[in-house]
Amino acid sequence: MRLLFLLIFLVGAAIGVGYPYVIRNLSGHEIGTWRVYDGVGGFRPIEATLGATDTPVRVLVDITSSATLQAAANAAVLTITAAGGGRTVLAETLGLAGATTRDDTPQTLQKIYRIDAGAIDEIEDGVHTFTLGPGDAEGIDMESVDLILLAGAGAYDQRAQPLGFSLMAIGFIGFVLAMRRGRPERNPNSQPPKPRWGRGGEPR
């Protein structure tokens, strides 16, 4: 049973920790990066030439700020739409929940907040227009916003991480209980054997 629960824990760790890391950091190759907002020109749409061989295309957004960004869980800091082939292929509101954070450089206070905007699963060959704009969240101090497109990147299933954490909890609790049950119980009525010699021992 201990081996079974250990395997459940390891499977949960692979689903809840390993899978999101691989999808977010190792899958796909970069098509390009575009600056879609700065303090001088504001927001501006960009055009990217995509093909069916790029499917699926994963869309990431990097927000650079010198302030610590905070917003309500249901508040949108950005909106994004993508259109190609005469139809809208992506339309999302983007919040800070689930965003990853990294330092721009150790010498500055700038931080980069990366938001996963989703994946485009069906793409027609041609030019696609990406348009970003501000959301309804207030007090968001953005110095710049970059759009990153990855080709051949797997789409992240939001259900994976909660499932993985649940399996990790089940495996851990089960393993601990199995360890306790595996220990031999001590009989409280049992007494240690009498010494063979010495005081209280058997006569020779």
Sequence and secondary structure as in RCSB ss.txt:
>XXXX:A:sequence
MRLLFLLIFLVGAAIGVGYPYVIRNLSGHEIGTWRVYDGVGGFRPIEATLGATDTPVRVLVDITSSATLQAAANA
AVLTITAAGGGRTVLAETLGLAGATTRDDTPQTLQKIYRIDAGAIDEIEDGVHTFTLGPGDAEGIDMESVDLILL
AGAGAYDQRAQPLGFSLMAIGFIGFVLAMRRGRPERNPNSQPPKPRWGRGGEPR
>XXXX:A:secstr
 HHHHHHHHHHHHIIIIIHHHHHHHTSSEEEEEEEEEETTTEE  EEEEE GGG SEEEEEEEEESS     TT 
 SEEEEEEETTEEEEEEEE STT EEEES TTS  EEEEEEEEEE    SEEEEEEEEE S SS   SEEEEEEE
ET     TTHHHHHHHHHHHHHHHHHHHHHHHS    TT      SSSTTS   
